[in-house]
Amino acid sequence: MAGKRKSKALKGSKTADSEQVAVATARTLAIPELLYIIFSFSDAPELARSARVCKNWSDRALDELWRDLDSVFPLLELLMDSELVRAASRDSADLEVVSSALANADWPRFHSYAKRVQFFHFDNLDTPLLEYGLMGSICLHHPYGPSLLPRLRRLDWSTGWSALLMIPFLSEDSTHLNLELYSASDAQIKETFNALRNRTLKLRTFRLDTKAFGAASESALALWLEKMETLEILNLPPYYLSARILATIRTFPRLEIIDITNIKSCYQYNDAGFPAAIPDGSFPSLVGFGLPVTPAAAQHLLFNSHTNFTGLTALRLHAPKDIKANQILSFTQQLAGHCPMINTIDLAFFLGPDFRSQGAAVLPIEILESLYPCKNINALAIGNPLPLKLSPVDVGRDNMARAWPRIRHLCLCSEPDFSFYVSEQMGNSLSIISVFASYLPHLLTLGLYFNGQDRVAFKGHLYPRYQFTQLLTLLVGLSPIPKTHTCDLGFYLASLCSETVGVGYGRRTWREVTMPSDTAEREKAWEDVGESMAFAMRVKLAGQN
């Protein structure tokens, strides 16, 4: 009897303990912040199950499930049969049938889900084109105000057609708008911004990507921007960074970044419409500026005032026409003095053969030396038609290493333009990598163009005295196939690194250049080098354990 009582007591104790654990777990999951963290790691099926399992979880799980929407169909299928939705989107449905379905739709149910959407991405390459009649009918029947997504914060809209269909999805609280109108005309751009006027008064970031340009679209954009004083980040195609646009936004108190959306030779430039100077006191909060102009034009704009642009920390300059080295040097020599806080510099002096009529020249080392006074440099990238060759002295303790002790990302002329003659002797020796490891060991990214003649030999020592401590990426640009055997080069590179490094071949997406004729062979050769290096790193790391 005593044993039975003891057994029952133990069972009771275990039951009580499990109940206490369950209660404690439930209390923990009742904390909204913890529940949101848990749900943020859940996939859609798990969120749907969580919404059904517990009433207290339902709202939070549904919030997470509907927060990001990348198709309009889940919303529209709450209103009508999916086949009718798809037929209407193809302009093949009877609008009277659509209107009848919408009149009998469960709008409270639709609204209960629509109000949870905060981020909406629409791409008509992935989602069939919405039809004006369908959207017009939905807006007429929608009983909850002008916005279908009343709490939408970010809208990404990518289309080859008119962007007017995005208007019903915007809310008065939208803070981020990203428009990719890749086939739009000047008239359609004008139409879009006229429709947007006074609808997006709380925007913080705006990005426009389009090849369309013209006086009408520029004027409509300027008029819309007049009310956008809450903007913090503005990304525009090169043509639209004009005197009128800059005059419109120069007093915006929160504007921190103005940048160029995309840089390709097919984009229209507006160098003639760029202002030579801007009144003092302009752009009070600006820290990042992307300019689609020559160094001479940038020099007049940035350095003519003693108060403007002195707080810049990041500068991106992409010259749209032929320039000479002395013009570049005149600009870079003044940069540190006028922008003492600058830490990120991205300079591109070529954008495709259509922009140049004269021959190309190797970037003079004097231009790099003129940037040595920029002591806060964290990232430096320079694109030039012909590759720059560095010597150990250029990298050593009296030059780069002393000038830029904080630099973490360095990419120099790694993508030459093969519309010019690029000989196999041009570019850097592979041995220069060991010099960088000695003097700038804290680099995270190193990008160089290597010549096609040099050889390096791995001497069997995987643990040399000087190694990169943090290098993650080695960018070889459009470098030719190395003469060194793949295995030797992989082990040589591994010996200079303390962790696995990605080897990247190719050009950066914003730069248009003529590619080498044997691009595929080069890419495959450098992929093999990367695989060999990864194997060598596994050997090296195993030897350290």
Beta strands, then each sheet from edge to edge (+ up, - down):
strand 1: 68-69
strand 2: 119-123
strand 3: 154-159
strand 4: 176-181
strand 5: 205-209
strand 6: 233-236
strand 7: 257-260
strand 8: 288-291
strand 9: 314-318
strand 10: 344-348
strand 11: 379-383
strand 12: 409-412
strand 13: 445-448
strand 14: 473-477
strand 15: 502-505
sheet 1: 1+ 2+ 3+ 4+ 5+ 6+ 7+ 8+ 9+ 10+ 11+ 12+ 13+ 14+ 15+
end
